[in-house]
Structure formats: structure tokens, C-alpha cells
Amino acid sequence: MLFASYKDGFDVNGRFHGSAVVVMPKEERKNIEINGEQTMEIDIRNCIPFVLSASYLGKPLPGDVYDLDNVSRGAVKLALLLALNCKSKEQARRALQAELNSAFEEQVTAAGILEMLEESYPVLAAHFYSSVGTKLMRIESRCMERFMRRMLDLGIKHYPIYDSGRVPVSAKSVVKEELMKAFTINGIEPVLHEE
């Protein structure tokens, strides 16, 4: 059962939660079948940074923003999301360092990763430490809602997962087209990623 949670009012957040598939590890999701058919996952690459760039800056992302030299993709993604969700750089640094200490084996400190992001993406960094992340998640959830409604209209069974869907392989081309339409913001199309 999916539900959307709202923090600080209906204008922010609203990410969909509740499905066991949402919290299932990615490797386990690969085994999901729909009506006996193999499935695949299609998502929006760099979704929250894309939403920021398309909604607030009116332009596409300058590439894969989670790709920084000598830092794991997971650590960069976490750093960027914390920078967008926290109210201060110190709050983001502390939260990131705690995660780096427990879940990552990085050679770079939290402060170092945040500085690398600021230097690499100054246009995005102008929105860091402003708590804009909840508003971005709300935009993401509205896009995902459009996608889910379209899948229901077309009769395509799927499992929604934040900015992606686990879908039957036979529906791949339709799903990609509809996901692209649902997440096109200000005329700017997202980049899709499939597994």
C-alpha cells in the first residue's frame, strides 16, 4: 500500500512510501516478476539534482553529478542530498561524516566531498544548505504520480520506487516514453537509466 508523507505542509515532500519493494535491496528487486514475466528497473538518472536544475535553473544537468574523482558514487549522492536538505554546511558535514564513518570507506572527509561538490557544480551549490530538498522531493513525487496514473491508464502493472519503476521487460519502450514525459520539467527532459 503506497502513501505519500508530507513534512511541513502539502507544498513540500510527499515522497511515496509503504511498499515493501521500495525498501527492498536493489539486488533482490531484480528477482521480481510481474505475471510471470521478468522485470527491469527504469529510473531518472540524478533525479533530485535534475529536478533542481530543471525547476529552479531552467536548464539540464551538466552530466552525471554523482561522478567525482576518487569518491564512491554512493558517498557523492548522499553528500549532495544532504547538502540540499540541511540548513547549514556544518549540519550537512556532521551528518555526512557520521555516514562515512559507519557505511563507507572513503579516503576523503565529509568536508572534502562537500567542497568538491561546491567547486564542481557552483550553480547547484548556490542552493546547498537551504533545505530545498523537501520541495524537490515534492516535485519528484508529482512527476511520479503522473507516471503511475499513466501506467494505470495503460494497464501496465509496475512497482513504483521513488523516481523509478520496476516494470515488465515487454513494456520497456512504453514505460521509458511515459517516464520521460512525466518527468519533463520546463521542457527539459531527464536522462533515463535502466537495469
N, C-alpha and C positions, 0 to 999 in steps of 0.2 A: 504494500500500500504506500503510495507516494504522498508526501505532503511537503509544502513549502514552509520554511521557517523565516520569520521576519524579526529583525533586530532594529530597534529604534524607529519603528513605524513601517508602513507599507511601501514607502518610497525607496527603501534600501533592503539589501539582502534578498531573501526569497528563494534561496537555493533549494532544490528538491532533495529530500531525504526519505528514509524509510524503507527503501528496497534493500533486500539482502545482497543484491547484485552490486549496489553502489559501494558497499564496504568490502566486497569480496576481492581478494588479491587478483591482480591482472592475470597472472599465470593460470589461476583457477577458472577465470571467466572464459578462457579460451576453450574450455570443455563444454560450454553451454550449447545446447541445441534448441532450436525452435521448431516444433512439429517434426522432429527427427532430422532436421537439416542443420548442417554445420553453420556456425555464425562467424562473423568478423566484427571488429570494432572500428568505427569511423569517428574521428573526433576533430575538433578545431585545434590546430597547432597554435600554441602560445595564446590560449583563449583570453585570459584576463588582460594581458598586455595588448592583445589585438583589440579588445573592447575599449580599452583606454585610448589607444591610438585612433581608432575609427570614430569613437564618440566624442572625445574631448579635443583631439588634434586634427581630425578630418583627413587623416592620411594612413596608408598602410604601414605595417611594421617594417623596420629596416632589416629584416631577416629573422633568423632564429635567435631570439633574445636570451634563450636559456643556454646558449653555447658560448661559454667563456673559457679561455685557455686555462688549463691546469685545475679546473674546478668541476666536480661532477654535476651533471645536468640536474639531478635531484636537489643538490645544495643551492644551485643558482635559482631554480624555480622557487624553492622555499624562501630564499633571500628576497627575491623580487616581490613575492606575495606578501611577505612580512613588511617590506618597505611600503607597500601600498595600503596595508591595513593598520599599521601602527601610527600612533600620534606623534612619535618623536624618533629620531635616529637612535637614541640610546635605548629606547624600548625595543626597537627592531633588532639592534645589535645584541642585547641581552637574550631575547627570545631565540635568535638565530644561533648564538654561541651555545646555548643550552642544548639545542638540537644537534649541533655539530659535535658536541662532546659526547652525546649519547647514541646517535644514529649514523654518523658519517665519519669517514677517515680522511679529512681534508688537511692539506698542508697549509692552507690559508685560513686566517682568522675570520670571524664574522665581520669585523670592521673592514678587513681587507676585501672581502667579497662585496660588501655594500659599496665601498669606494670604487671597485672595478665596475660595478653596475652604473654608478653615477657618472663615471668617466666615459664608459662605452655608450650610454644612452641618455645624454643630458636632457633631451626633450621629454622622455618618460620620467626622468629623475625630478623634474620640476613638480611632479605630483606625488613624489615619495613623502612619507611621514605626514600625510594629510588625512588619513583614514578614508580615502576614496574607495578602497577595496570593496566595502559593502555595497556601495552604489553600482560598482562594476559587476558584482555578482547578481544584483537585481536585473541589470540589463541582460546578462548572460541567461538568467532564468526566464526572462520574457522571450528571448530568442529560442530557448529550448522548449518553451511552452508552444510556440508557433510550430516548431518541428514536430512535437508529439501529436498535436492536433492534426497536422497534415498526415502523419503516419496512420492515425486512426481513420481519417477520411479515406485513405487509400487501402485500408485493411491490412497494413503491414505490421505484423507483430514485432515488437522490439523491446529491449530493456534500456531505458534511458539512464545515463551515468554522467551527471553534471553537464559537461559540454560534448558528450559523445553518445553513441548508441551502439548497443550490441544487436546486430541485425542479421537476418538470413543472408547467406552469400548470394543467393539468386536475386535479391533486391538491391544489390550494391549500387548499381548506376542510378536508380531512382532515389535511394537514400542519400547518395552524395549530392545529387541535384537539389533535393529538398533541404538538406542540412545547409548547403551553400546559400540557398535563398533565405532560409530562416535567420542566418547569422550575418547577412549582408547589412552593414550599418552605414548610413550616409553614402550609399553607392559603393562602398568599399567591401570587396569580397574577402572572406577569410581564406587561409590556406588549410586544406584538409590533410589529415594524416590517417592512414589505415593500417590495421594489423590483422 
